[in-house]
Amino acid sequence: MASTYTGLGIQLMTTGEKAGTWGTLTNTNWNIIEQISGGFTQQAVTDGADTDLSVNDGTTGATLAHRVIELTGSLSASRNVTIPLDVQTFYIVKNSCDDSVVFKYVSGSGNSVTFAAGDTKIVYATANDATNPDLDAASIGDVTLTGTQTLTNKTLTSPKIGTSILDTNGLELAKLTATGSAVNEFTIANAAASNGPTLSATGSSDSNIDINITPKGTGKIALDGIKWPNADGNANEILTTDGSGVLSFVENSGGTSWQAVVTGATKTAVAGEGYFIDTTSNACTLTLPAGALGDEVSVVDYAATFDTNNLTVTPGSGEKIQGGSADATLTVATERAGFTLAYSGATQGWLLKNN
């Protein structure tokens, strides 16, 4: 009776056959078993076609008779690596190709396993169907990291809700929790009574590292119940609150913005500004802006010459100064005079706030 072979090529003894040769055949079988249990081999993947892996019955060296397989090759696109339908075992496979590789049975519609470039996976060939067997990736359960670990280019997914991250003393550092059905919280705990939690950027050769917190859509960054603006304001704007915990940027309307010394014969004022006016060489006419309630304009006699060359203050068209006639001007002839005009409305117009 002719010899028979297992799916991975081990020769099975048949009574009365190959007398006197079974010592050699048995040693070969043991070598094959050693490869199956822990052998390593490299397999070049063909670019432009499937790479079909086959079993060498009764001889060593077949790729499929090794437990650990490294796939190699320069590929222009994803390629298939196939195995015979009757293979039933597991492999540790590393894809060292520069493109993806699909590990599958040679035919049928059963499951296959895709390896991205650089992936290493444990896969098992089930041979669970004569025509459509499944080849699947083995699932690895929860992994507990202890001591110092380095994770390079790896993604941590689906952290368990309610699991605490502890320091080396067993004190809680951080915890992901869920409140109700819609709110997720990441809590940074105080690991020691004397130290508050710290969020810092480290591990870079650059000494100036930003920490970026980006809300989704129109959401806000909320710190202790206070919601911050999503973007910067304009130059010289300040933060203000609406009294309900929402901050926003507004124009800085407080105080007086003092301007450079005015030496010309005319000057058009801007609300909120102050002017040092020098009339050493000529008189000056200052025209006020169109008034809005609360607008202010301030003036100072820069060179003590208002008594020689007067300052004339002219209101905006149709407006009043000190409740006088519309468009009536104010003449200032006092040395070292300094004053502020505030707009009170159409009835009284611009009034002296101080003088």
C-alpha positions as CSV (number, residue, x, y, z in Angstrom):
1,M,0.0,0.0,0.0
2,A,1.4,3.4,-0.9
3,S,2.3,6.0,1.8
4,T,-0.1,8.7,2.8
5,Y,0.7,12.2,4.1
6,T,-0.8,14.7,6.4
7,G,-1.8,18.2,5.2
8,L,1.6,19.6,6.1
9,G,3.6,16.7,4.5
10,I,4.4,14.3,7.3
11,Q,4.6,10.7,5.8
12,L,2.4,8.2,7.5
13,M,3.7,4.6,8.0
14,T,1.9,1.8,6.1
15,T,2.3,-1.8,7.2
16,G,4.7,-3.7,5.0
17,E,5.9,-0.8,2.9
18,K,9.4,0.6,2.5
19,A,11.0,-2.0,4.7
20,G,14.4,-0.9,6.0
21,T,13.9,2.8,5.2
22,W,11.7,3.9,8.0
23,G,14.6,5.1,10.1
24,T,15.4,7.7,7.5
25,L,11.8,8.5,6.9
26,T,11.1,8.9,10.6
27,N,14.0,11.3,11.0
28,T,12.6,13.4,8.1
29,N,9.2,13.4,9.8
30,W,10.7,14.6,13.0
31,N,12.5,17.4,11.1
32,I,9.1,18.4,9.5
33,I,7.5,18.3,13.0
34,E,10.2,20.6,14.3
35,Q,9.5,23.1,11.5
36,I,5.8,22.9,12.2
37,S,6.3,23.5,15.9
38,G,8.6,26.5,15.7
39,G,10.4,26.9,12.4
40,F,11.0,30.2,10.7
41,T,11.3,30.9,7.0
42,Q,11.1,33.8,4.6
43,Q,8.8,33.7,1.6
44,A,9.2,36.0,-1.4
45,V,5.8,37.3,-2.7
46,T,5.5,37.6,-6.4
47,D,4.6,41.0,-7.9
48,G,1.8,40.7,-10.5
49,A,0.5,37.3,-9.5
50,D,-0.7,35.2,-6.6
51,T,2.0,33.4,-4.6
52,D,0.7,29.8,-4.1
53,L,2.3,28.0,-1.1
54,S,2.3,24.2,-1.4
55,V,3.3,21.3,0.8
56,N,6.3,19.0,0.0
57,D,5.1,15.6,1.0
58,G,7.7,13.7,2.9
59,T,10.4,16.3,2.6
60,T,11.5,19.4,4.6
61,G,11.7,23.0,3.5
62,A,8.1,23.8,2.5
63,T,7.1,27.3,3.6
64,L,3.8,26.0,5.0
65,A,5.7,23.5,7.3
66,H,7.1,26.5,9.3
67,R,5.3,28.1,12.2
68,V,6.7,31.6,11.6
69,I,6.6,33.1,8.1
70,E,8.0,36.4,7.0
71,L,6.7,37.6,3.6
72,T,9.2,39.7,1.6
73,G,9.2,41.5,-1.7
74,S,8.7,44.8,-3.5
75,L,5.1,45.1,-4.7
76,S,3.3,47.5,-7.0
77,A,-0.1,46.6,-5.5
78,S,-1.7,44.3,-3.0
79,R,-1.1,40.6,-3.7
80,N,-2.6,37.2,-2.6
81,V,-0.6,34.5,-0.8
82,T,-2.6,31.2,-0.9
83,I,-2.5,27.9,0.9
84,P,-4.1,24.5,0.0
85,L,-7.7,23.7,1.0
86,D,-6.7,20.9,3.4
87,V,-4.2,22.9,5.6
88,Q,-5.4,23.1,9.2
89,T,-3.0,24.9,11.6
90,F,-1.9,28.4,12.8
91,Y,0.9,30.7,11.7
92,I,2.6,33.8,12.9
93,V,3.0,35.9,9.8
94,K,4.9,39.1,9.3
95,N,4.4,41.2,6.1
96,S,7.7,42.8,5.3
97,C,6.5,43.7,1.8
98,D,6.1,47.4,0.9
99,D,2.3,46.9,0.1
100,S,-0.5,44.9,1.6
101,V,-0.8,41.1,1.3
102,V,-4.0,39.0,1.5
103,F,-3.5,35.5,3.2
104,K,-6.2,33.1,2.0
105,Y,-7.1,29.6,0.9
106,V,-6.3,28.9,-2.8
107,S,-10.0,28.9,-3.7
108,G,-13.5,29.3,-2.3
109,S,-15.3,32.2,-0.6
110,G,-14.2,31.6,3.0
111,N,-12.6,34.4,5.1
112,S,-9.2,35.8,4.4
113,V,-6.8,37.9,6.4
114,T,-5.3,41.2,5.0
115,F,-1.9,42.3,6.2
116,A,-0.9,46.0,5.8
117,A,2.7,46.6,5.1
118,G,4.6,46.0,8.3
119,D,1.8,44.1,10.0
120,T,2.4,41.0,12.1
121,K,-0.6,38.7,13.0
122,I,-1.4,35.3,14.3
123,V,-3.7,33.6,11.8
124,Y,-5.3,30.2,11.8
125,A,-6.3,28.0,8.9
126,T,-9.5,26.2,9.8
127,A,-10.0,23.8,6.9
128,N,-13.6,23.9,8.2
129,D,-15.2,23.4,4.7
130,A,-14.1,21.3,1.8
131,T,-14.6,24.1,-0.8
132,N,-15.0,27.4,1.2
133,P,-12.8,27.1,4.3
134,D,-12.0,30.1,6.6
135,L,-8.7,31.7,7.3
136,D,-9.0,34.1,10.3
137,A,-6.8,36.3,12.5
138,A,-6.5,35.1,16.1
139,S,-8.1,37.5,18.6
140,I,-5.9,38.6,21.5
141,G,-7.7,39.5,24.7
142,D,-6.9,42.4,27.1
143,V,-3.2,43.1,27.6
144,T,-1.9,44.4,30.9
145,L,1.2,46.6,30.6
146,T,3.5,46.7,33.6
147,G,6.7,48.6,34.1
148,T,8.0,50.9,31.3
149,Q,6.5,50.1,27.9
150,T,7.1,51.8,24.5
151,L,4.2,51.7,22.0
152,T,5.4,52.8,18.6
153,N,2.8,53.5,15.8
154,K,0.1,51.6,17.6
155,T,-3.5,52.5,18.2
156,L,-5.2,51.9,21.6
157,T,-8.9,51.4,21.0
158,S,-12.0,51.0,23.1
159,P,-10.7,51.7,26.6
160,K,-12.9,50.1,29.2
161,I,-15.2,52.6,30.8
162,G,-14.4,53.0,34.5
163,T,-10.9,51.6,34.4
164,S,-8.4,53.7,36.3
165,I,-4.8,54.4,35.2
166,L,-2.6,54.1,38.3
167,D,0.8,55.4,39.2
168,T,3.6,53.2,40.5
169,N,2.2,53.6,44.0
170,G,-1.2,52.4,43.0
171,L,-2.8,55.9,43.2
172,E,-5.3,56.9,40.5
173,L,-3.9,59.2,37.8
174,A,-6.7,59.2,35.2
175,K,-10.0,57.6,34.6
176,L,-12.5,57.4,31.7
177,T,-16.1,57.5,32.9
178,A,-19.5,57.9,31.4
179,T,-22.3,60.0,32.9
180,G,-25.7,58.9,31.7
181,S,-25.8,57.9,28.0
182,A,-24.3,61.0,26.3
183,V,-21.5,62.4,28.5
184,N,-17.9,61.1,28.6
185,E,-15.5,62.3,31.1
186,F,-11.7,61.8,31.3
187,T,-10.8,62.5,34.9
188,I,-7.2,63.5,35.9
189,A,-6.9,62.6,39.5
190,N,-4.5,64.0,42.2
191,A,-2.0,61.3,42.7
192,A,-0.5,63.0,45.8
193,A,-2.0,65.4,48.3
194,S,0.6,68.0,47.7
195,N,0.6,68.0,43.9
196,G,-2.2,68.9,41.5
197,P,-2.5,67.0,38.2
198,T,-0.2,68.2,35.4
199,L,-0.8,68.0,31.6
200,S,2.6,68.5,29.8
201,A,4.2,68.0,26.5
202,T,7.6,66.1,26.6
203,G,9.8,63.9,24.6
204,S,10.6,66.4,21.8
205,S,13.9,68.1,20.8
206,D,11.8,71.3,20.3
207,S,11.6,73.3,23.6
208,N,8.4,75.2,22.7
209,I,5.5,72.8,22.4
210,D,1.8,73.9,22.2
211,I,-0.9,71.7,23.8
212,N,-4.0,71.9,21.5
213,I,-7.6,71.3,22.7
214,T,-10.0,71.4,19.8
215,P,-13.8,71.1,20.4
216,K,-16.1,69.6,17.7
217,G,-18.1,71.9,15.4
218,T,-19.4,75.0,17.3
219,G,-18.6,73.4,20.7
220,K,-16.7,75.5,23.2
221,I,-13.7,74.7,25.5
222,A,-15.2,74.7,29.0
223,L,-12.9,75.1,32.0
224,D,-14.6,74.8,35.4
225,G,-17.9,75.8,33.8
226,I,-16.6,78.8,31.9
227,K,-16.9,78.5,28.1
228,W,-14.0,80.1,26.1
229,P,-14.2,81.6,22.5
230,N,-13.3,79.2,19.7
231,A,-11.1,81.7,18.0
232,D,-8.9,84.8,18.7
233,G,-10.5,88.2,18.6
234,N,-9.2,91.4,16.9
235,A,-6.2,93.4,18.0
236,N,-6.7,95.2,21.3
237,E,-10.0,93.5,22.0
238,I,-10.7,92.2,25.5
239,L,-12.6,89.2,27.0
240,T,-16.0,89.8,28.6
241,T,-18.6,87.5,30.2
242,D,-22.3,87.4,29.6
243,G,-22.8,86.5,33.3
244,S,-23.8,82.9,32.4
245,G,-20.3,81.5,32.0
246,V,-19.7,82.4,28.3
247,L,-16.7,84.5,27.4
248,S,-16.3,86.5,24.2
249,F,-14.0,89.1,22.7
250,V,-15.3,92.7,22.6
251,E,-13.7,96.1,21.6
252,N,-11.8,97.7,24.5
253,S,-13.9,100.8,25.1
254,G,-12.5,101.7,28.5
255,G,-9.9,104.4,29.1
256,T,-8.5,107.0,26.7
257,S,-6.2,106.2,23.7
258,W,-3.7,109.0,23.7
259,Q,-2.3,110.1,20.3
260,A,0.9,111.7,19.1
261,V,1.3,115.5,19.5
262,V,-0.9,117.5,17.1
263,T,0.9,120.5,15.5
264,G,-1.3,121.1,12.4
265,A,-4.0,123.7,11.9
266,T,-6.8,121.1,11.8
267,K,-7.6,117.8,13.4
268,T,-10.6,115.5,13.2
269,A,-11.1,113.7,16.5
270,V,-12.1,110.0,17.1
271,A,-14.3,108.9,20.0
272,G,-12.2,107.5,22.9
273,E,-9.0,109.3,21.9
274,G,-7.0,112.0,23.6
275,Y,-4.9,114.7,22.0
276,F,-1.9,116.7,23.0
277,I,-2.3,119.9,20.9
278,D,0.7,122.2,20.3
279,T,-0.3,125.7,19.0
280,T,3.1,127.2,19.2
281,S,3.2,128.0,15.4
282,N,-0.5,128.3,14.6
283,A,-4.0,128.1,16.0
284,C,-5.8,124.7,15.7
285,T,-9.4,123.7,14.9
286,L,-10.5,120.3,16.4
287,T,-13.6,118.8,14.8
288,L,-15.5,116.4,17.1
289,P,-16.9,113.0,15.7
290,A,-20.6,112.4,15.2
291,G,-21.7,111.8,18.8
292,A,-23.0,108.6,20.3
293,L,-24.1,108.4,23.9
294,G,-21.1,108.1,26.2
295,D,-18.4,109.0,23.6
296,E,-15.5,111.0,25.0
297,V,-12.7,113.2,23.5
298,S,-9.9,114.6,25.7
299,V,-7.6,117.6,25.0
300,V,-4.4,119.0,26.7
301,D,-2.6,122.2,25.9
302,Y,0.8,120.7,25.1
303,A,3.0,123.8,24.9
304,A,1.0,126.3,27.1
305,T,0.1,128.3,24.0
306,F,-3.7,128.2,23.9
307,D,-3.7,131.8,25.2
308,T,-1.6,132.9,22.2
309,N,-2.9,130.7,19.4
310,N,-6.4,129.5,20.5
311,L,-7.9,126.1,20.1
312,T,-11.3,126.0,18.4
313,V,-13.5,123.0,19.0
314,T,-16.2,122.4,16.4
315,P,-19.0,119.9,16.9
316,G,-20.2,117.4,14.3
317,S,-22.8,118.7,11.9
318,G,-26.0,119.8,13.7
319,E,-24.7,118.9,17.1
320,K,-24.2,121.1,20.2
321,I,-21.5,121.9,22.8
322,Q,-22.6,122.6,26.3
323,G,-26.3,122.9,25.3
324,G,-25.6,125.9,23.0
325,S,-26.8,126.4,19.5
326,A,-26.3,123.7,16.9
327,D,-22.9,123.9,15.2
328,A,-21.7,126.6,17.6
329,T,-18.0,126.3,18.3
330,L,-16.0,126.4,21.6
331,T,-12.9,128.6,21.8
332,V,-10.2,127.6,24.3
333,A,-7.8,130.5,25.2
334,T,-6.5,129.3,28.6
335,E,-2.9,128.4,29.0
336,R,-2.3,124.8,30.0
337,A,-6.0,124.0,29.6
338,G,-7.0,120.3,29.8
339,F,-10.5,118.9,29.5
340,T,-12.7,116.0,28.4
341,L,-15.9,116.4,26.4
342,A,-18.5,113.6,26.8
343,Y,-21.5,113.3,24.4
344,S,-24.8,113.3,26.4
345,G,-27.4,113.1,23.5
346,A,-29.0,115.6,21.1
347,T,-30.5,117.9,23.7
348,Q,-27.3,119.1,25.4
349,G,-24.7,117.6,23.0
350,W,-21.1,117.5,24.1
351,L,-20.6,118.4,27.8
352,L,-17.4,119.2,29.8
353,K,-16.6,116.2,31.9
354,N,-13.7,118.0,33.6
355,N,-11.8,121.2,33.0
